[in-house]
Amino acid sequence: MDPRLVDIALRKQRLQLRAEAQREDMAARLAGIEAGLSRLDAVRDQLSWAKEKVPLLSIGVITVLLFKPRLTLRLARRAWLGWLLLRQARGSRLLPFAVPVLRRLLRSLKRALSA
């Protein structure tokens, strides 16, 4: 066999082995952020669902506004307070603590709207 072809084949094999090692290293490094990325995907899916259901959601909001004005005002106050807290926390270290509170608020809003 031609020594040049053997050299090329060996170089190709070394490159393949190095690429495999790099893929394994990258997969190991990215494993830590996989949970965050899956959460982001879930949020994106929920937002796309909400974009598809805008007419239904607005009808639901108007219905709650008409039949339950106190609930609407209470939820509006909570949303306003949450927005103010989020604005205030953006530059500080409060943001990681505000996220669970906002999640609970959104869950209670979702439960109130579905009931």
DRENTORKOL-3810 file (N, C-alpha, C; in nm, 4 decimals):
REM DRENTORKOL-3810
@n.u->0.0842; n.v->-0.1179; n.w->0.0000; ca.u->0.0000; ca.v->0.0000; ca.w->0.0000; c.u->0.0891; c.v->0.1247; c.w->0.0000
@n.u->0.0348; n.v->0.2271; n.w->-0.0548; ca.u->0.1091; ca.v->0.3528; ca.w->-0.0628; c.u->0.1261; c.v->0.4120; c.w->0.0784
@n.u->0.2472; n.v->0.4461; n.w->0.1199; ca.u->0.2684; ca.v->0.5011; ca.w->0.2546; c.u->0.1921; c.v->0.6323; c.w->0.2772
@n.u->0.1707; n.v->0.7074; n.w->0.1710; ca.u->0.0946; ca.v->0.8326; ca.w->0.1849; c.u->-0.0510; c.v->0.8048; c.w->0.2212
@n.u->-0.1111; n.v->0.7020; n.w->0.1624; ca.u->-0.2491; ca.v->0.6651; ca.w->0.1950; c.u->-0.2598; c.v->0.6133; c.w->0.3382
@n.u->-0.1596; n.v->0.5379; n.w->0.3809; ca.u->-0.1576; ca.v->0.4878; ca.w->0.5190; c.u->-0.1482; c.v->0.6051; c.w->0.6158
@n.u->-0.0638; n.v->0.7030; n.w->0.5840; ca.u->-0.0485; ca.v->0.8213; ca.w->0.6686; c.u->-0.1792; c.v->0.8997; c.w->0.6767
@n.u->-0.2459; n.v->0.9142; n.w->0.5630; ca.u->-0.3747; ca.v->0.9849; ca.w->0.5607; c.u->-0.4794; c.v->0.9092; c.w->0.6418
@n.u->-0.4839; n.v->0.7773; n.w->0.6297; ca.u->-0.5798; ca.v->0.6960; ca.w->0.7053; c.u->-0.5540; c.v->0.7075; c.w->0.8556
@n.u->-0.4252; n.v->0.7044; n.w->0.8954; ca.u->-0.3915; ca.v->0.7186; ca.w->1.0383; c.u->-0.4302; c.v->0.8575; c.w->1.0892
@n.u->-0.4043; n.v->0.9598; n.w->1.0091; ca.u->-0.4408; ca.v->1.0961; ca.w->1.0495; c.u->-0.5924; c.v->1.1093; c.w->1.0642
@n.u->-0.6656; n.v->1.0490; n.w->0.9717; ca.u->-0.8118; ca.v->1.0518; ca.w->0.9781; c.u->-0.8612; c.v->0.9838; c.w->1.1056
@n.u->-0.8016; n.v->0.8705; n.w->1.1385; ca.u->-0.8416; ca.v->0.7974; ca.w->1.2587; c.u->-0.8113; c.v->0.8790; c.w->1.3841
@n.u->-0.6956; n.v->0.9452; n.w->1.3897; ca.u->-0.6620; ca.v->1.0291; ca.w->1.5055; c.u->-0.7606; c.v->1.1449; c.w->1.5191
@n.u->-0.7961; n.v->1.2059; n.w->1.4062; ca.u->-0.8929; ca.v->1.3155; ca.w->1.4093; c.u->-1.0304; c.v->1.2683; c.w->1.4568
@n.u->-1.0706; n.v->1.1506; n.w->1.4136; ca.u->-1.1991; ca.v->1.0956; ca.w->1.4580; c.u->-1.1980; c.v->1.0689; c.w->1.6080
@n.u->-1.0866; n.v->1.0138; n.w->1.6579; ca.u->-1.0758; ca.v->0.9878; ca.w->1.8020; c.u->-1.0777; c.v->1.1192; c.w->1.8809
@n.u->-1.0082; n.v->1.2218; n.w->1.8307; ca.u->-1.0072; ca.v->1.3506; ca.w->1.8992; c.u->-1.1471; c.v->1.4140; c.w->1.8973
@n.u->-1.2168; n.v->1.4018; n.w->1.7857; ca.u->-1.3525; ca.v->1.4568; ca.w->1.7769; c.u->-1.4464; c.v->1.3856; c.w->1.8736
@n.u->-1.4311; n.v->1.2551; n.w->1.8859; ca.u->-1.5139; ca.v->1.1793; ca.w->1.9811; c.u->-1.4857; c.v->1.2240; c.w->2.1237
@n.u->-1.3581; n.v->1.2445; n.w->2.1569; ca.u->-1.3229; ca.v->1.2907; ca.w->2.2918; c.u->-1.3799; c.v->1.4301; c.w->2.3169
@n.u->-1.3761; n.v->1.5161; n.w->2.2168; ca.u->-1.4320; ca.v->1.6508; ca.w->2.2318; c.u->-1.5831; c.v->1.6466; c.w->2.2496
@n.u->-1.6518; n.v->1.5578; n.w->2.1775; ca.u->-1.7973; ca.v->1.5434; ca.w->2.1937; c.u->-1.8318; c.v->1.4978; c.w->2.3343
@n.u->-1.7565; n.v->1.3998; n.w->2.3856; ca.u->-1.7823; ca.v->1.3517; ca.w->2.5217; c.u->-1.7568; c.v->1.4613; c.w->2.6241
@n.u->-1.6494; n.v->1.5386; n.w->2.6045; ca.u->-1.6185; ca.v->1.6487; ca.w->2.6956; c.u->-1.7280; c.v->1.7543; c.w->2.6926
@n.u->-1.7759; n.v->1.7881; n.w->2.5725; ca.u->-1.8814; ca.v->1.8877; ca.w->2.5591; c.u->-2.0111; c.v->1.8386; c.w->2.6233
@n.u->-2.0427; n.v->1.7122; n.w->2.6039; ca.u->-2.1654; ca.v->1.6574; ca.w->2.6645; c.u->-2.1554; c.v->1.6611; c.w->2.8162
@n.u->-2.0384; n.v->1.6318; n.w->2.8704; ca.u->-2.0207; ca.v->1.6356; ca.w->3.0156; c.u->-2.0336; c.v->1.7783; c.w->3.0682
@n.u->-1.9800; n.v->1.8744; n.w->2.9960; ca.u->-1.9876; ca.v->2.0138; ca.w->3.0405; c.u->-2.1298; c.v->2.0691; c.w->3.0291
@n.u->-2.2029; n.v->2.0283; n.w->2.9268; ca.u->-2.3377; ca.v->2.0793; ca.w->2.9062; c.u->-2.4428; c.v->2.0102; c.w->2.9916
@n.u->-2.4059; n.v->1.8996; n.w->3.0550; ca.u->-2.5031; ca.v->1.8269; ca.w->3.1366; c.u->-2.5536; c.v->1.9132; c.w->3.2519
@n.u->-2.4710; n.v->2.0050; n.w->3.3014; ca.u->-2.5111; ca.v->2.0905; ca.w->3.4123; c.u->-2.6178; c.v->2.1915; c.w->3.3766
@n.u->-2.6225; n.v->2.2349; n.w->3.2523; ca.u->-2.7207; ca.v->2.3366; ca.w->3.2144; c.u->-2.8423; c.v->2.2769; c.w->3.1449
@n.u->-2.8476; n.v->2.1466; n.w->3.1379; ca.u->-2.9600; ca.v->2.0808; ca.w->3.0695; c.u->-3.0930; c.v->2.1113; c.w->3.1371
@n.u->-3.0925; n.v->2.1140; n.w->3.2716; ca.u->-3.2175; ca.v->2.1423; ca.w->3.3430; c.u->-3.2668; c.v->2.2828; c.w->3.3128
@n.u->-3.1759; n.v->2.3783; n.w->3.3100; ca.u->-3.2151; ca.v->2.5158; ca.w->3.2777; c.u->-3.2688; c.v->2.5289; c.w->3.1373
@n.u->-3.2059; n.v->2.4593; n.w->3.0448; ca.u->-3.2530; ca.v->2.4643; ca.w->2.9064; c.u->-3.3902; c.v->2.3988; c.w->2.8913
@n.u->-3.4141; n.v->2.2914; n.w->2.9657; ca.u->-3.5458; ca.v->2.2275; ca.w->2.9564; c.u->-3.6533; c.v->2.3182; c.w->3.0151
@n.u->-3.6198; n.v->2.3924; n.w->3.1210; ca.u->-3.7164; ca.v->2.4887; ca.w->3.1752; c.u->-3.7465; c.v->2.5978; c.w->3.0738
@n.u->-3.6429; n.v->2.6451; n.w->3.0082; ca.u->-3.6613; ca.v->2.7477; ca.w->2.9058; c.u->-3.7496; c.v->2.6967; c.w->2.7933
@n.u->-3.7292; n.v->2.5721; n.w->2.7533; ca.u->-3.8136; ca.v->2.5129; ca.w->2.6500; c.u->-3.9588; c.v->2.5052; c.w->2.6953
@n.u->-3.9793; n.v->2.4697; n.w->2.8226; ca.u->-4.1157; ca.v->2.4614; ca.w->2.8742; c.u->-4.1829; c.v->2.5982; c.w->2.8735
@n.u->-4.1094; n.v->2.7014; n.w->2.9140; ca.u->-4.1643; ca.v->2.8377; ca.w->2.9133; c.u->-4.1969; c.v->2.8806; c.w->2.7710
@n.u->-4.1085; n.v->2.8493; n.w->2.6780; ca.u->-4.1321; ca.v->2.8851; ca.w->2.5377; c.u->-4.2564; c.v->2.8134; c.w->2.4846
@n.u->-4.2729; n.v->2.6868; n.w->2.5215; ca.u->-4.3918; ca.v->2.6130; ca.w->2.4784; c.u->-4.5190; c.v->2.6740; c.w->2.5362
@n.u->-4.5129; n.v->2.7137; n.w->2.6645; ca.u->-4.6308; ca.v->2.7744; ca.w->2.7260; c.u->-4.6640; c.v->2.9090; c.w->2.6622
@n.u->-4.5614; n.v->2.9855; n.w->2.6289; ca.u->-4.5866; ca.v->3.1139; ca.w->2.5632; c.u->-4.6448; c.v->3.0943; c.w->2.4236
@n.u->-4.5967; n.v->2.9944; n.w->2.3530; ca.u->-4.6538; ca.v->2.9694; ca.w->2.2199; c.u->-4.7984; c.v->2.9220; c.w->2.2320
@n.u->-4.8281; n.v->2.8429; n.w->2.3357; ca.u->-4.9660; ca.v->2.8016; ca.w->2.3594; c.u->-5.0531; c.v->2.9231; c.w->2.3870
@n.u->-5.0015; n.v->3.0163; n.w->2.4700; ca.u->-5.0794; ca.v->3.1359; ca.w->2.5029; c.u->-5.1006; c.v->3.2229; c.w->2.3791
@n.u->-5.0003; n.v->3.2286; n.w->2.2910; ca.u->-5.0172; ca.v->3.3074; ca.w->2.1684; c.u->-5.1254; c.v->3.2478; c.w->2.0800
@n.u->-5.1346; n.v->3.1160; n.w->2.0788; ca.u->-5.2372; ca.v->3.0506; ca.w->1.9978; c.u->-5.3771; c.v->3.0712; c.w->2.0550
@n.u->-5.3859; n.v->3.0857; n.w->2.1855; ca.u->-5.5155; ca.v->3.0944; ca.w->2.2531; c.u->-5.5514; c.v->3.2349; c.w->2.2990
@n.u->-5.4983; n.v->3.3372; n.w->2.2349; ca.u->-5.5235; ca.v->3.4756; ca.w->2.2769; c.u->-5.6724; c.v->3.5085; c.w->2.2818
@n.u->-5.7521; n.v->3.4743; n.w->2.1817; ca.u->-5.8958; ca.v->3.5081; ca.w->2.1918; c.u->-5.9632; c.v->3.4411; c.w->2.3118
@n.u->-5.9333; n.v->3.3149; n.w->2.3358; ca.u->-5.9938; ca.v->3.2468; ca.w->2.4504; c.u->-5.9479; c.v->3.3067; c.w->2.5819
@n.u->-5.8199; n.v->3.3380; n.w->2.5910; ca.u->-5.7685; ca.v->3.3966; ca.w->2.7146; c.u->-5.8289; c.v->3.5341; c.w->2.7403
@n.u->-5.8449; n.v->3.6139; n.w->2.6357; ca.u->-5.9036; ca.v->3.7459; ca.w->2.6562; c.u->-6.0514; c.v->3.7352; c.w->2.6929
@n.u->-6.1216; n.v->3.6395; n.w->2.6350; ca.u->-6.2613; ca.v->3.6180; ca.w->2.6746; c.u->-6.2679; c.v->3.5764; c.w->2.8212
@n.u->-6.1764; n.v->3.4904; n.w->2.8628; ca.u->-6.1720; ca.v->3.4490; ca.w->3.0032; c.u->-6.1422; c.v->3.5647; c.w->3.0964
@n.u->-6.0486; n.v->3.6496; n.w->3.0582; ca.u->-6.0145; ca.v->3.7659; ca.w->3.1423; c.u->-6.1327; c.v->3.8612; c.w->3.1505
@n.u->-6.1991; n.v->3.8863; n.w->3.0391; ca.u->-6.3157; ca.v->3.9760; ca.w->3.0400; c.u->-6.4284; c.v->3.9166; c.w->3.1237
@n.u->-6.4478; n.v->3.7855; n.w->3.1139; ca.u->-6.5519; ca.v->3.7194; ca.w->3.1933; c.u->-6.5232; c.v->3.7319; c.w->3.3417
@n.u->-6.3984; n.v->3.7057; n.w->3.3809; ca.u->-6.3617; ca.v->3.7196; ca.w->3.5224; c.u->-6.3764; c.v->3.8648; c.w->3.5658
@n.u->-6.3389; n.v->3.9571; n.w->3.4795; ca.u->-6.3511; ca.v->4.0995; ca.w->3.5117; c.u->-6.4966; c.v->4.1378; c.w->3.5355
@n.u->-6.5872; n.v->4.0857; n.w->3.4538; ca.u->-6.7283; ca.v->4.1218; ca.w->3.4680; c.u->-6.7954; c.v->4.0543; c.w->3.5875
@n.u->-6.7665; n.v->3.9258; n.w->3.6081; ca.u->-6.8382; ca.v->3.8514; ca.w->3.7109; c.u->-6.7689; c.v->3.8500; c.w->3.8467
@n.u->-6.6392; n.v->3.8760; n.w->3.8495; ca.u->-6.5648; ca.v->3.8745; ca.w->3.9758; c.u->-6.4743; c.v->3.9977; c.w->3.9830
@n.u->-6.5314; n.v->4.1153; n.w->3.9985; ca.u->-6.4472; ca.v->4.2356; ca.w->3.9981; c.u->-6.3509; c.v->4.2416; c.w->4.1164
@n.u->-6.3918; n.v->4.1917; n.w->4.2327; ca.u->-6.3008; ca.v->4.1930; ca.w->4.3480; c.u->-6.1798; c.v->4.1034; c.w->4.3234
@n.u->-6.2045; n.v->3.9853; n.w->4.2680; ca.u->-6.0945; ca.v->3.8952; ca.w->4.2353; c.u->-6.0011; c.v->3.9595; c.w->4.1340
@n.u->-6.0603; n.v->4.0272; n.w->4.0362; ca.u->-5.9797; ca.v->4.0930; ca.w->3.9338; c.u->-5.8924; c.v->4.2014; c.w->3.9951
@n.u->-5.9507; n.v->4.2814; n.w->4.0822; ca.u->-5.8721; ca.v->4.3872; ca.w->4.1466; c.u->-5.7632; c.v->4.3284; c.w->4.2357
@n.u->-5.7945; n.v->4.2228; n.w->4.3074; ca.u->-5.6949; ca.v->4.1596; ca.w->4.3941; c.u->-5.5795; c.v->4.1031; c.w->4.3108
@n.u->-5.6130; n.v->4.0372; n.w->4.2002; ca.u->-5.5082; ca.v->3.9832; ca.w->4.1133; c.u->-5.4279; c.v->4.0946; c.w->4.0473
@n.u->-5.4955; n.v->4.2034; n.w->4.0105; ca.u->-5.4242; ca.v->4.3167; ca.w->3.9495; c.u->-5.3274; c.v->4.3794; c.w->4.0497
@n.u->-5.3710; n.v->4.3916; n.w->4.1760; ca.u->-5.2809; ca.v->4.4447; ca.w->4.2792; c.u->-5.1607; c.v->4.3544; c.w->4.2997
@n.u->-5.1849; n.v->4.2236; n.w->4.3017; ca.u->-5.0732; ca.v->4.1296; ca.w->4.3189; c.u->-4.9776; c.v->4.1350; c.w->4.2005
@n.u->-5.0326; n.v->4.1459; n.w->4.0815; ca.u->-4.9469; ca.v->4.1548; ca.w->3.9628; c.u->-4.8661; c.v->4.2843; c.w->3.9654
@n.u->-4.9289; n.v->4.3929; n.w->4.0061; ca.u->-4.8584; ca.v->4.5204; ca.w->4.0152; c.u->-4.7468; c.v->4.5124; c.w->4.1187
@n.u->-4.7755; n.v->4.4540; n.w->4.2332; ca.u->-4.6738; ca.v->4.4379; ca.w->4.3364; c.u->-4.5604; c.v->4.3483; c.w->4.2871
@n.u->-4.5949; n.v->4.2416; n.w->4.2177; ca.u->-4.4920; ca.v->4.1536; ca.w->4.1626; c.u->-4.4050; c.v->4.2244; c.w->4.0615
@n.u->-4.4675; n.v->4.3071; n.w->3.9785; ca.u->-4.3907; ca.v->4.3818; ca.w->3.8795; c.u->-4.2979; c.v->4.4816; c.w->3.9474
@n.u->-4.3484; n.v->4.5493; n.w->4.0512; ca.u->-4.2639; ca.v->4.6441; ca.w->4.1251; c.u->-4.1476; c.v->4.5724; c.w->4.1932
@n.u->-4.1753; n.v->4.4574; n.w->4.2539; ca.u->-4.0684; ca.v->4.3809; ca.w->4.3181; c.u->-3.9646; c.v->4.3350; c.w->4.2159
@n.u->-4.0101; n.v->4.2933; n.w->4.1010; ca.u->-3.9178; ca.v->4.2489; ca.w->3.9971; c.u->-3.8313; c.v->4.3639; c.w->3.9483
@n.u->-3.8917; n.v->4.4798; n.w->3.9288; ca.u->-3.8138; ca.v->4.5978; ca.w->3.8869; c.u->-3.7110; c.v->4.6353; c.w->3.9918
@n.u->-3.7509; n.v->4.6278; n.w->4.1176; ca.u->-3.6603; ca.v->4.6656; ca.w->4.2259; c.u->-3.5491; c.v->4.5625; c.w->4.2417
@n.u->-3.5799; n.v->4.4374; n.w->4.2134; ca.u->-3.4834; ca.v->4.3298; ca.w->4.2363; c.u->-3.3863; c.v->4.3106; c.w->4.1212
@n.u->-3.4111; n.v->4.3720; n.w->4.0081; ca.u->-3.3256; ca.v->4.3487; ca.w->3.8914; c.u->-3.1794; c.v->4.3790; c.w->3.9187
@n.u->-3.1509; n.v->4.4856; n.w->3.9893; ca.u->-3.0130; ca.v->4.5223; ca.w->4.0148; c.u->-2.9572; c.v->4.4626; c.w->4.1428
@n.u->-3.0385; n.v->4.3931; n.w->4.2177; ca.u->-2.9917; ca.v->4.3405; ca.w->4.3462; c.u->-2.9919; c.v->4.1893; c.w->4.3450
@n.u->-2.9714; n.v->4.1331; n.w->4.4603; ca.u->-2.9677; ca.v->3.9874; ca.w->4.4725; c.u->-3.1037; c.v->3.9289; c.w->4.5100
@n.u->-3.2068; n.v->4.0074; n.w->4.5046; ca.u->-3.3405; ca.v->3.9602; ca.w->4.5402; c.u->-3.4045; c.v->3.8764; c.w->4.4308
@n.u->-3.3574; n.v->3.8900; n.w->4.3073; ca.u->-3.4221; ca.v->3.8225; ca.w->4.1949; c.u->-3.4321; c.v->3.6710; c.w->4.2128
@n.u->-3.3272; n.v->3.5997; n.w->4.2568; ca.u->-3.3445; ca.v->3.4547; ca.w->4.2748; c.u->-3.4499; c.v->3.4189; c.w->4.3792
@n.u->-3.4716; n.v->3.5073; n.w->4.4758; ca.u->-3.5731; ca.v->3.4806; ca.w->4.5770; c.u->-3.7118; c.v->3.5198; c.w->4.5294
@n.u->-3.7184; n.v->3.6122; n.w->4.4359; ca.u->-3.8482; ca.v->3.6584; ca.w->4.3860; c.u->-3.9083; c.v->3.5609; c.w->4.2863
@n.u->-3.8256; n.v->3.4836; n.w->4.2184; ca.u->-3.8757; ca.v->3.3917; ca.w->4.1155; c.u->-3.9726; c.v->3.2885; c.w->4.1733
@n.u->-3.9400; n.v->3.2194; n.w->4.2856; ca.u->-4.0390; ca.v->3.1242; ca.w->4.3392; c.u->-4.1693; c.v->3.1907; c.w->4.3820
@n.u->-4.1600; n.v->3.3107; n.w->4.4349; ca.u->-4.2813; ca.v->3.3822; ca.w->4.4760; c.u->-4.3673; c.v->3.4135; c.w->4.3533
@n.u->-4.3030; n.v->3.4572; n.w->4.2471; ca.u->-4.3782; ca.v->3.4862; ca.w->4.1245; c.u->-4.4367; c.v->3.3596; c.w->4.0635
@n.u->-4.3643; n.v->3.2487; n.w->4.0737; ca.u->-4.4187; ca.v->3.1222; ca.w->4.0230; c.u->-4.5442; c.v->3.0835; c.w->4.0996
@n.u->-4.5393; n.v->3.0967; n.w->4.2347; ca.u->-4.6572; ca.v->3.0646; ca.w->4.3151; c.u->-4.7736; c.v->3.1572; c.w->4.2786
@n.u->-4.7424; n.v->3.2837; n.w->4.2548; ca.u->-4.8460; ca.v->3.3783; ca.w->4.2155; c.u->-4.9081; c.v->3.3395; c.w->4.0826
@n.u->-4.8253; n.v->3.2995; n.w->3.9874; ca.u->-4.8783; ca.v->3.2576; ca.w->3.8577; c.u->-4.9610; c.v->3.1299; c.w->3.8693
@n.u->-4.9171; n.v->3.0357; n.w->3.9542; ca.u->-4.9961; ca.v->2.9138; ca.w->3.9746; c.u->-5.1319; c.v->2.9465; c.w->4.0344
@n.u->-5.1350; n.v->3.0374; n.w->4.1352; ca.u->-5.2629; ca.v->3.0715; ca.w->4.1956; c.u->-5.3529; c.v->3.1449; c.w->4.0965
@n.u->-5.2915; n.v->3.2270; n.w->4.0106; ca.u->-5.3687; ca.v->3.2944; ca.w->3.9058; c.u->-5.4273; c.v->3.1933; c.w->3.8089
@n.u->-5.3462; n.v->3.0945; n.w->3.7717; ca.u->-5.3946; ca.v->2.9918; ca.w->3.6795; c.u->-5.5094; c.v->2.9108; c.w->3.7411
@n.u->-5.4946; n.v->2.8761; n.w->3.8708; ca.u->-5.6001; ca.v->2.8017; ca.w->3.9399; c.u->-5.7271; c.v->2.8857; c.w->3.9500
@n.u->-5.7118; n.v->3.0159; n.w->3.9786; ca.u->-5.8285; ca.v->3.1027; ca.w->3.9926; c.u->-5.9003; c.v->3.1182; c.w->3.8591
@n.u->-5.8245; n.v->3.1266; n.w->3.7512; ca.u->-5.8875; ca.v->3.1411; ca.w->3.6207; c.u->-5.9525; c.v->3.0118; c.w->3.5720
@n.u->-5.8957; n.v->2.8980; n.w->3.6110; ca.u->-5.9533; ca.v->2.7720; ca.w->3.5658; c.u->-6.0755; c.v->2.7321; c.w->3.6482
@n.u->-6.0885; n.v->2.7867; n.w->3.7686; ca.u->-6.2032; ca.v->2.7506; ca.w->3.8555; c.u->-6.3280; c.v->2.8242; c.w->3.8165
END
